[in-house]
Amino acid sequence: MTMHIVVLGAGYAGLGAAKRAARRLRGTEVRVTLVNVSDRFVERVRLHQLAAGQELPRLPLRGLLAGTGVELVVAGVTGIDLGARVVRLDAAPYEVGYDLLIYALGSGADLDAVPGAAGHAFTVATEGEAARLRSRLAGTARSVAVVGGGLTGIEAATEIKEAHPGLEVRLVSAGPVGDGLSATARRHLHRALRRLGVTLDEHTPVAGITAEGLLLGDGRETPADTVVWAAGFRVAGLAAAAGLATDGHGRMLVDATLRSLSHPEVFGAGDAAAARVAGGRSRMSCQTGLPMGLRAGDAAADLVTGRDPRPARIRYVWQNISLGRHDGVTQFTRADDRPLGAVLTGRASARFKEAITRGTVWRMRHPGPYRPHA
Ligand SMILES: Cc1cc2nc3c(=O)[nH]c(=O)nc-3n(C[C@H](O)[C@H](O)[C@H](O)COP(=O)(O)OP(=O)(O)OC[C@H]3O[C@@H](n4cnc5c(N)ncnc54)[C@H](O)[C@@H]3O)c2cc1C
């Protein structure tokens, strides 16, 4: 009987996994199917650019899969029956059976984090949400409050202010902005925010969102006609609902070879899975998602060909933050994500990040042998 590997999600992790498995198994009877809710690859790391008004390259999945033998199913995954080894879909063929499953459904914005976020906030977490924010910024917006002092919030606030200098933009962070960066990197970040005219509210927890703006933890209010929620991602409940072992946030728990701790016929990769890395569990990032996907594809191919999957070596190298189109800060890190002294700033960092982002899409076209950050 023909073996069937099914990959759920065609983001950085899932697309890499499907292409890698198909490439390793070329010439065999094994089928590889990739299921994704849309027929395009979305460069999530550029969604703040889309929100600010820039056009993103169109990357149809059929083009990226041409010649690989991977079958594409465009449908939303609604459930997984682990006993029957069947994935349920919201469109034809409505269900698909598997022998090995790679779960890589990514993440979205955590709009249940505070009251009112789901009803009033915009996000840059998905293409649809970023496009909705883009229309608002080009239309009636006058004052924008971006909530979240991490990488996504910083990138969104600076990109929006650079593209719309007439808008009042503030960045609101529960702790220090860019927490975890070195002092040098944070100094540059503060300079860039001042240069662009982004108002910074640090140590300002947000307790709720209304149609008028932010309700702060200390009872004060900050008016804003447009609130962007960028204070963390969360994963869909599908893995937990199916009965896969998950952590407290619903991320699938995987071993060193990225196999589920509860169901060894299922692999997890990208934001949707929590892998052990130096210093804890993998941080949601493209930087870990792409290598996890490639390794999951390798591991599935190993199993099919009777090899023992090798442990994935997931490590960090940098945090690469854009500050508009012409400035940035690249914080080089230890393998466990702790900052080193080395920092690249300004135009050189912006160019470096653009090269890395383009290079990532190149890797999506040519998922060759994986060597960590070769
Ligand atoms: C604005 C922004 C900037 C970022 N910048 C950086 C950065 O500079 N560096 C970095 O490392 N990371 C960055 N990230 C994080 C990075 O984008 C994610 O960590 C990365 O996309 C995770 O890859 P993934 O493949 O796990 O998930 P995704 O890229 O989210 O892909 C998941 C795929 O699954 C599909 N899908 C989801 N649910 C279903 C379903 N039910 N049925 C079918 N298909 C489904 C989605 O449509 C998508 O195609 C950024 C994120 C954002 C939003």
The ligand as a Gaussian input file, in Angstrom:
#p B3LYP/6-31G(d) Opt

LIG

0 1
 C        4.249000      41.248000      11.375000
 C        5.108000      40.068000      11.749000
 C        6.493000      40.179000      11.682000
 C        7.290000      39.090000      12.007000
 N        8.642000      39.226000      11.923000
 C        9.428000      38.173000      12.204000
 C       10.843000      38.264000      12.049000
 O       11.375000      39.307000      11.697000
 N       11.602000      37.168000      12.323000
 C       11.036000      35.981000      12.732000
 O       11.769000      35.001000      12.956000
 N        9.686000      35.867000      12.887000
 C        8.884000      36.912000      12.629000
 N        7.522000      36.803000      12.771000
 C        6.969000      35.521000      13.233000
 C        6.872000      34.541000      12.060000
 O        6.146000      35.118000      11.011000
 C        6.182000      33.252000      12.509000
 O        6.864000      32.753000      13.639000
 C        6.205000      32.254000      11.369000
 O        5.351000      32.696000      10.346000
 C        5.799000      30.862000      11.843000
 O        5.814000      29.975000      10.747000
 P        4.768000      28.774000      10.698000
 O        5.021000      28.052000       9.427000
 O        4.801000      28.024000      11.972000
 O        3.339000      29.463000      10.673000
 P        2.666000      30.413000       9.576000
 O        3.671000      31.168000       8.818000
 O        1.637000      31.172000      10.365000
 O        1.953000      29.409000       8.587000
 C        0.836000      28.628000       8.976000
 C        0.040000      28.271000       7.739000
 O       -1.069000      27.459000       8.139000
 C       -2.260000      27.962000       7.532000
 N       -3.397000      27.616000       8.392000
 C       -3.625000      28.060000       9.641000
 N       -4.749000      27.478000      10.135000
 C       -5.204000      26.668000       9.162000
 C       -6.289000      25.750000       9.098000
 N       -7.163000      25.581000      10.097000
 N       -6.458000      25.040000       7.952000
 C       -5.587000      25.169000       6.911000
 N       -4.538000      26.007000       6.936000
 C       -4.343000      26.745000       8.059000
 C       -2.015000      29.459000       7.426000
 O       -2.867000      30.024000       6.438000
 C       -0.549000      29.483000       7.032000
 O       -0.394000      29.337000       5.642000
 C        6.701000      37.873000      12.436000
 C        5.298000      37.749000      12.492000
 C        4.519000      38.837000      12.159000
 C        3.010000      38.672000      12.203000

